[in-house]
Amino acid sequence: KKDDAYRFYRLDGKPAFEATFLSAGDFEEGLAPARHEDGFGLIDTKGKWAVSPQYDNIWYAGEGRWGMESEELFGMIDREGNELVLAQFTQLYGFAEGLAPYQWNELWGYLDREGRIVTEPIFGLAWGFNEGLARVAVYGGIAFVNAEGWEVLPAKYIDARDFTEGLAPVQVRR
């Protein structure tokens, strides 16, 4: 940020392009979120708008998808700006292993990369997938579910972390 404007620079310290922005994020897959007076859009590596500024916020959601916020609701677009999921959720997180947690009102479920609901919003909280399982808060504690939303490990944990190399640290109720 320089003189109240965000700019992009190359490794040699020279400006990558002339365009400046009110706010900007990191490049992912050749695009970066940037803010103009009209809102957030996506720019390419030449500083040109790939997706016109029109959203309240945009972030990289992984796996070639971008999360967007419009009027305090969240949805999803692709790199061309096609709305895969209309802004309808109260929260939307990034993708891991092809699924993204979403919040509808007070409960959480999972969407696939095409924006289809894989699990209805039935969890108190949902985390991303790792090694084929995701942590979810349900009545009774934290459980682990598979990609279809079925409990694989029951809700007997009061705290748990993601599986890594086949192991997950957990705290069991006494």
Sequence and secondary structure as in RCSB ss.txt:
>XXXX:A:sequence
KKDDAYRFYRLDGKPAFEATFLSAGDFEEGLAPARHEDGFGLIDTKGKWAVSPQYDNIWYAGEGRWGMESEELFG
MIDREGNELVLAQFTQLYGFAEGLAPYQWNELWGYLDREGRIVTEPIFGLAWGFNEGLARVAVYGGIAFVNAEGW
EVLPAKYIDARDFTEGLAPVQVRR
>XXXX:A:secstr
 BTTBB  B TTSSBS S  BSEE   BTTBEEEEETTEEEEE TTS EEEEEEESEEEEEETTEEEEEETTEEE
EE TT  EEEEEEESEE   BTTEEEEEETTEEEEEETTS EEEEEEESEEEEEETTEEEEEETTEEEEE TTS 
EEEEEEEEEE   BTTB  EEE  
